[in-house]
Amino acid sequence: MSNSEDSQQYLNDMLVKEEDEASGDESDKQDGGIMLREQDRFLPICNIIKIMKVPVPQNGKIAKDARECIQECVSEFISFISSEAIERSVAENRKTVNGDDLLVAFSNLGFDNYVEPLSIYLQKYRDSNKSDRNLFLDAGYPHNEDGSSANEAGKQ
């Protein structure tokens, strides 16, 4: 094939692609053969707006394009970090991604400034869950040696 034929083929492919995008729902995208809707790719805009409104004065407004831009950026960032954490859990033959996987992902991707505060937060979160669990167990419910309640043993 000559250069001009290659160029013509490229232009034809681009025109077909543009026609397909114009005729279909613009929020649908191809991703590995699976059609993804916009709401499947991005975090909910209402959650983004709530967070964005915090530093804005009461009478201040946030433009629609700014909200959508932040929505895309935040969604992409989370996807970026998550994919790195998933790779680590798969490499260790685990199906569950945990907080430590995320911390390693932040570090591997160069977000070292986030690792220390997030590890402190993760530790506090884990401590909080332990104390909540202990409150439930200490609430006077009879429980077995393994920590499960006597009620649960009776149901099985």
Secondary structure as a PSIPRED ss2 file (coil, helix, strand):
# PSIPRED VFORMAT (PSIPRED V4.0)

   1 M C   1.000  0.000  0.000
   2 S C   1.000  0.000  0.000
   3 N H   0.000  1.000  0.000
   4 S H   0.000  1.000  0.000
   5 E H   0.000  1.000  0.000
   6 D H   0.000  1.000  0.000
   7 S H   0.000  1.000  0.000
   8 Q H   0.000  1.000  0.000
   9 Q H   0.000  1.000  0.000
  10 Y H   0.000  1.000  0.000
  11 L H   0.000  1.000  0.000
  12 N H   0.000  1.000  0.000
  13 D H   0.000  1.000  0.000
  14 M H   0.000  1.000  0.000
  15 L H   0.000  1.000  0.000
  16 V H   0.000  1.000  0.000
  17 K H   0.000  1.000  0.000
  18 E H   0.000  1.000  0.000
  19 E H   0.000  1.000  0.000
  20 D H   0.000  1.000  0.000
  21 E H   0.000  1.000  0.000
  22 A H   0.000  1.000  0.000
  23 S H   0.000  1.000  0.000
  24 G C   1.000  0.000  0.000
  25 D C   1.000  0.000  0.000
  26 E C   1.000  0.000  0.000
  27 S C   1.000  0.000  0.000
  28 D C   1.000  0.000  0.000
  29 K E   0.000  0.000  1.000
  30 Q E   0.000  0.000  1.000
  31 D E   0.000  0.000  1.000
  32 G C   1.000  0.000  0.000
  33 G C   1.000  0.000  0.000
  34 I E   0.000  0.000  1.000
  35 M E   0.000  0.000  1.000
  36 L E   0.000  0.000  1.000
  37 R C   1.000  0.000  0.000
  38 E H   0.000  1.000  0.000
  39 Q H   0.000  1.000  0.000
  40 D H   0.000  1.000  0.000
  41 R H   0.000  1.000  0.000
  42 F C   1.000  0.000  0.000
  43 L C   1.000  0.000  0.000
  44 P C   1.000  0.000  0.000
  45 I H   0.000  1.000  0.000
  46 C H   0.000  1.000  0.000
  47 N H   0.000  1.000  0.000
  48 I H   0.000  1.000  0.000
  49 I H   0.000  1.000  0.000
  50 K H   0.000  1.000  0.000
  51 I H   0.000  1.000  0.000
  52 M H   0.000  1.000  0.000
  53 K H   0.000  1.000  0.000
  54 V C   1.000  0.000  0.000
  55 P C   1.000  0.000  0.000
  56 V C   1.000  0.000  0.000
  57 P C   1.000  0.000  0.000
  58 Q C   1.000  0.000  0.000
  59 N C   1.000  0.000  0.000
  60 G C   1.000  0.000  0.000
  61 K C   1.000  0.000  0.000
  62 I C   1.000  0.000  0.000
  63 A C   1.000  0.000  0.000
  64 K H   0.000  1.000  0.000
  65 D H   0.000  1.000  0.000
  66 A H   0.000  1.000  0.000
  67 R H   0.000  1.000  0.000
  68 E H   0.000  1.000  0.000
  69 C H   0.000  1.000  0.000
  70 I H   0.000  1.000  0.000
  71 Q H   0.000  1.000  0.000
  72 E H   0.000  1.000  0.000
  73 C H   0.000  1.000  0.000
  74 V H   0.000  1.000  0.000
  75 S H   0.000  1.000  0.000
  76 E H   0.000  1.000  0.000
  77 F H   0.000  1.000  0.000
  78 I H   0.000  1.000  0.000
  79 S H   0.000  1.000  0.000
  80 F H   0.000  1.000  0.000
  81 I H   0.000  1.000  0.000
  82 S H   0.000  1.000  0.000
  83 S H   0.000  1.000  0.000
  84 E H   0.000  1.000  0.000
  85 A H   0.000  1.000  0.000
  86 I H   0.000  1.000  0.000
  87 E H   0.000  1.000  0.000
  88 R H   0.000  1.000  0.000
  89 S H   0.000  1.000  0.000
  90 V H   0.000  1.000  0.000
  91 A H   0.000  1.000  0.000
  92 E C   1.000  0.000  0.000
  93 N C   1.000  0.000  0.000
  94 R C   1.000  0.000  0.000
  95 K C   1.000  0.000  0.000
  96 T C   1.000  0.000  0.000
  97 V C   1.000  0.000  0.000
  98 N C   1.000  0.000  0.000
  99 G H   0.000  1.000  0.000
 100 D H   0.000  1.000  0.000
 101 D H   0.000  1.000  0.000
 102 L H   0.000  1.000  0.000
 103 L H   0.000  1.000  0.000
 104 V H   0.000  1.000  0.000
 105 A H   0.000  1.000  0.000
 106 F H   0.000  1.000  0.000
 107 S H   0.000  1.000  0.000
 108 N H   0.000  1.000  0.000
 109 L C   1.000  0.000  0.000
 110 G C   1.000  0.000  0.000
 111 F C   1.000  0.000  0.000
 112 D H   0.000  1.000  0.000
 113 N H   0.000  1.000  0.000
 114 Y H   0.000  1.000  0.000
 115 V H   0.000  1.000  0.000
 116 E H   0.000  1.000  0.000
 117 P H   0.000  1.000  0.000
 118 L H   0.000  1.000  0.000
 119 S H   0.000  1.000  0.000
 120 I H   0.000  1.000  0.000
 121 Y H   0.000  1.000  0.000
 122 L H   0.000  1.000  0.000
 123 Q H   0.000  1.000  0.000
 124 K H   0.000  1.000  0.000
 125 Y H   0.000  1.000  0.000
 126 R H   0.000  1.000  0.000
 127 D H   0.000  1.000  0.000
 128 S H   0.000  1.000  0.000
 129 N H   0.000  1.000  0.000
 130 K H   0.000  1.000  0.000
 131 S H   0.000  1.000  0.000
 132 D H   0.000  1.000  0.000
 133 R H   0.000  1.000  0.000
 134 N H   0.000  1.000  0.000
 135 L H   0.000  1.000  0.000
 136 F H   0.000  1.000  0.000
 137 L H   0.000  1.000  0.000
 138 D C   1.000  0.000  0.000
 139 A C   1.000  0.000  0.000
 140 G C   1.000  0.000  0.000
 141 Y C   1.000  0.000  0.000
 142 P C   1.000  0.000  0.000
 143 H E   0.000  0.000  1.000
 144 N C   1.000  0.000  0.000
 145 E C   1.000  0.000  0.000
 146 D C   1.000  0.000  0.000
 147 G C   1.000  0.000  0.000
 148 S C   1.000  0.000  0.000
 149 S E   0.000  0.000  1.000
 150 A H   0.000  1.000  0.000
 151 N H   0.000  1.000  0.000
 152 E H   0.000  1.000  0.000
 153 A H   0.000  1.000  0.000
 154 G H   0.000  1.000  0.000
 155 K H   0.000  1.000  0.000
 156 Q C   1.000  0.000  0.000
